[in-house]
Amino acid sequence: MEMYQRLKELRKNILKMTQQEFADSINISRSNIGNIEVGRIAMTDRIVSDICDKFDVNENWLRHGEGNPLVEKTRHEEIANFIGGVLRDEDESFKIRLISSLAALDEDEWVVLEKFAESLIKKDQ
């Protein structure tokens, strides 16, 4: 499989995005994505880098087909990425308000919250 075919596989089957959604997310035109996916034009290093950074794609897989398509992240890395994304929100979104409230909890309040969360899990099972 060629690199342009792996790009289409990534966009369509792994990320489940349209060409327009994918193009918008890496700031290029939809027609460029279409041309890349049929092998008409090659991906630039910037496009490869942007794809890998934005979607945690394994660059070695994208370029050479080696390894897994997506980079495996630890739980801490996933949390850090989530928090980083929330902090980039410009408005007072629910996520920002929730994290701000959690940050203000003392140890006793964390114990109460943990017990509450556990009761929700038990109730759901």
VMD Tcl script that draws the C-alpha trace (Angstrom):
set ca {
  {0.00 0.00 0.00}
  {1.32 3.44 -0.94}
  {1.39 6.46 1.36}
  {-1.55 8.14 -0.39}
  {-3.58 4.95 0.12}
  {-2.69 4.87 3.81}
  {-3.85 8.47 4.09}
  {-7.25 7.53 2.66}
  {-7.43 4.50 4.94}
  {-6.63 6.71 7.92}
  {-9.13 9.41 7.05}
  {-12.00 7.21 5.96}
  {-11.79 4.02 8.03}
  {-9.82 4.94 11.15}
  {-10.80 8.55 11.79}
  {-14.13 8.24 9.96}
  {-13.92 11.76 8.56}
  {-15.02 13.27 5.29}
  {-12.41 14.83 3.05}
  {-13.75 18.27 4.01}
  {-13.58 17.61 7.76}
  {-10.09 16.19 7.44}
  {-8.88 19.05 5.23}
  {-10.32 21.66 7.59}
  {-8.61 20.04 10.57}
  {-5.15 20.39 9.00}
  {-5.80 23.67 7.19}
  {-5.59 22.58 3.58}
  {-8.21 22.47 0.84}
  {-10.51 19.51 0.26}
  {-9.28 19.32 -3.32}
  {-5.70 18.88 -2.07}
  {-6.81 15.94 0.08}
  {-8.65 14.46 -2.90}
  {-5.59 14.86 -5.12}
  {-3.33 13.30 -2.51}
  {-5.68 10.35 -1.97}
  {-5.62 9.42 -5.66}
  {-1.85 9.86 -5.90}
  {-2.03 12.93 -8.13}
  {0.11 15.00 -5.76}
  {2.46 14.01 -2.95}
  {2.11 14.91 0.70}
  {4.54 17.54 1.87}
  {6.53 17.09 5.06}
  {4.36 19.80 6.64}
  {1.16 17.91 5.85}
  {2.61 14.68 7.22}
  {3.73 16.47 10.36}
  {0.35 18.18 10.82}
  {-1.52 14.88 10.40}
  {0.72 13.08 12.87}
  {0.49 15.89 15.44}
  {-3.25 16.45 15.12}
  {-4.38 12.82 15.14}
  {-1.51 11.05 16.97}
  {-0.63 9.12 13.84}
  {2.51 7.00 13.74}
  {4.65 8.77 11.13}
  {6.50 5.56 10.31}
  {3.17 3.89 9.48}
  {2.00 6.82 7.36}
  {5.24 7.04 5.39}
  {6.26 3.38 5.20}
  {3.35 1.24 6.41}
  {5.31 -0.03 9.42}
  {3.80 -0.38 12.88}
  {0.36 0.67 14.08}
  {-1.47 3.56 12.44}
  {-2.02 5.39 15.73}
  {0.48 6.13 18.46}
  {-0.35 4.32 21.68}
  {-0.72 6.77 24.57}
  {-0.53 6.21 28.28}
  {-3.50 7.17 30.43}
  {-1.53 10.16 31.72}
  {-0.80 11.33 28.17}
  {-4.49 11.06 27.26}
  {-5.47 13.09 30.33}
  {-2.79 15.70 29.61}
  {-4.00 16.03 26.01}
  {-7.60 16.38 27.17}
  {-6.70 19.06 29.72}
  {-4.57 20.87 27.14}
  {-7.49 20.89 24.72}
  {-9.85 22.19 27.39}
  {-7.43 24.97 28.28}
  {-7.37 26.07 24.64}
  {-11.15 26.62 24.78}
  {-11.79 30.33 24.71}
  {-15.21 30.37 26.30}
  {-16.40 29.30 29.74}
  {-17.41 25.84 28.55}
  {-18.81 23.18 30.84}
  {-15.48 21.34 30.67}
  {-13.58 24.40 31.95}
  {-16.10 25.01 34.74}
  {-16.03 21.34 35.76}
  {-12.24 21.10 35.86}
  {-12.04 24.39 37.75}
  {-14.50 23.05 40.32}
  {-12.58 19.79 40.65}
  {-9.34 21.69 41.16}
  {-10.91 23.53 44.12}
  {-11.88 20.33 45.99}
  {-10.12 19.47 49.24}
  {-9.22 15.87 50.19}
  {-12.49 15.26 52.08}
  {-14.52 16.42 49.09}
  {-12.55 14.08 46.81}
  {-13.49 11.17 49.10}
  {-17.18 12.13 48.86}
  {-16.93 12.47 45.08}
  {-15.23 9.08 44.77}
  {-17.96 7.39 46.83}
  {-20.61 9.09 44.70}
  {-18.93 7.94 41.48}
  {-18.65 4.38 42.81}
  {-22.36 4.37 43.69}
  {-23.21 5.47 40.14}
  {-21.11 2.64 38.72}
  {-22.76 0.07 40.99}
  {-26.18 1.41 40.09}
  {-25.36 1.09 36.38}
  {-24.23 -2.53 36.71}
}
mol new
graphics top color blue
foreach p $ca { graphics top sphere $p radius 0.5 }
foreach p [lrange $ca 0 end-1] q [lrange $ca 1 end] { graphics top cylinder $p $q radius 0.2 }
display resetview
